[in-house]
Amino acid sequence: MAHLLIVEDDDLLRDGLAAQLGQAGHQVTTAANGALAQELLESTRFDGVVLDLGLPLLDGMQLLRWIRKRLLALPVLILTARDGVEDRVEGLNAGADDYLTKPFNMAELEARLGSMLRRSRLPAFGGSLELPAGRLRLDATQPLAWLGDEPLELTQREWALLSLLVANAGQVVGREDVLSAWKADPNDPSDTTNTGSNALEVYVHRLRRKLADSGLSIRNVRGLGYMLETATP
């Protein structure tokens, strides 16, 4: 099962969650504050995070934004008493994969966690492919990427596609996963196609050309989707 990090300052709730999720078969690590959670995330690989927002030392929203800069593909479920629409919007816009308010039903939490982990295509750290060191770099927050020291010119959708492939390197990324991750970018004048299957083929073709010197290739896995892998010499 998954290795989960529970970040919660309420001792009873934190211990209860750890016990319940442990009984469900997960490996569980806990942190009572945001600073400890950050240390654990820097030293340990996790498959998902259950995150409270009202944390001591480092606020949960600050920690979430830090995660999205450092660990782009790591799934995060916010579990909080903040139940306002504005709070939900802020949390999801900051990069949370799901948002559940307290009090909650344990069966629903487990179902949401299971769905979130399936979407992330475990493990969350990008599969077995080792990217060529120093060749391809992506900015986790905006559509920027580099091959070595040379910037890649990418549209918003090209960057979103490449980010998804890198996050799941060595694993198949389904067409529907890509299409659901795309969002229209009105500020991208080169983005004039519809977000359908034919458009996806166009973007894959563009990325293949742009990655020609990266040591990576995008393989079409018939009937399933696409996989980022090391290029055959």
Summary of the structure (lengths in Angstrom):
residues: 233
radius of gyration: 18.7
end to end distance: 36.1
largest distance: 55.8
contacts: 688
relative contact order: 0.10
helix: 39%
strand: 20%
